[in-house]
Amino acid sequence: MEALIFCASDTMSGWSTSSSDEEEHLKITKIENFVEQTVKQYDPDTFKRHFRMKRETTNELIENFAKSEYSTNTVRGIPHISNETSVLLTMWYLANTESFRQISDRFNVSLSSAHRSLFRVIDFLISIKSR
């Protein structure tokens, strides 16, 4: 299968055809296991600096989100983003000045999945605002 790729380098510019194998280098590298490994190792102060909440409060929020109607198990048959990742992604987005693309890469999810997760969690937060 051939695809058109726009090249904007010093040595080559313009459109060229490329096979699927050559497209592999164009994939964006995402951070794998950020939640499972990196966040789990944060000490309490580091966790609070990044998420602007204590870990215990965040865990309670994750549990409540998981019990809510806003949590989903699958999206069109595709394995879902965990409740933990959804909440942490949202808290990171609200607490930091990274672009949405950077957050998507950090949490190893597509832009569209990150967007859906963000809005589900925000809708959940709005629904519990009186608590």
N, C-alpha and C positions, 0 to 999 in steps of 0.2 A: 504494500500500500504506500502511495506517495502522498506527501503533504507539502504545501507551500509554507516556507519559513522565511521570514524577513530577517536579513542579516544586517546589523549595523555596527560592523567592526572596521578597523583601519584597513584590514587586508581584503575584505569582501563586503560589498553592500548591495542591497536590492533583494529581490525575491529569488529563491532557488528551490528546486525540488529536493526532497529528502525522503529516505525510507524510514519506516517506523523505528528501526534500530538506531538510527542517527538522532531521533527525537528524544531518546532516553536522557541525554545530557541536558535537555531543556527543562526537565522536571524540577520543580522547586523542592529543595531539601527541607523537610520539616523536622522538628525536634521530636524524637521518639521517646516515649515513656517519661515525659516531663512530669505528669501528675504522679504516676506510679513510683518513680524513683527520686526525682529532684525535689518535688514539693514535700514528699514524705520525710525527707532528710532535713528540711528547714527546722531550725530551732524556733521556739515561740516568738522571739523578737523579730527574726527574719520573716517568718510567716506573717506577722502583723504588719511589718513594713510593706510587704508586697500586696497583701490583700486588704489591709486597713481594718481587719477584724481578728479577734482571737481565733485560734484553731477550734476551740470548743464551740464557739458561737457559729462558726462556719459549718462544723459537723452537724449541729442541730438544724441549721438551715438546709443542709443537704438531706437530712432525714425527713424533714417536713416537705421538701420539694418532691422527694421520692414517693411520698404518700398522696401527693396532690394529683389533680386531673391534668396538670401541665407536664408531668413526666410521661415519657413515651418509651415503649420497649423497642419498637422498630419504626423505621421510616421507609415505607414502600418496600419492605422486605430486606432492607439494608440494616445491618447491626447498628444499634443506636449508640449515640454518645452517652457515656455513663452519666448518671445524675451528678456524681462528684465532679466530673469534668465540666459538665454544663454550668454548674454553680461556680466552680473555680474560674472558668473562662469568663463568666459574667463579672465576677468580683474583680478579676484582674483588669478587665476592660474599664470598669468604673473607677478603679483605683490608680491606674497608671496612664501614661501619655503615649502608649504605643499605638501604632496604626492597627486597623482591623486586620490587615494582611499579616502583620507581625504576630498578632495574637493567634490568628488561624494557624500560622506556622508553629508557634510555640506549643500549642495544644494539639498539634498533629491532626487537624481536621480541615476539611475544605471550607472555603469562604462561605458557601451556601449553608453548610451544616452549622458553622459557627454562628451565622446570622440567625438561623432558626432557633438554636439553643439559647442565644442571647435574648431573643424576644420571648421565648417561653419562660425563661427565668424572670425576666423583667415583669411579664404579665403576672407571674406567681407573686413576686414581691409587691406589686400593686394590690393584688387580692388580699394580702395579709398586712397591709400598711396600718390598719387599726390595731393590730396586735403588737 
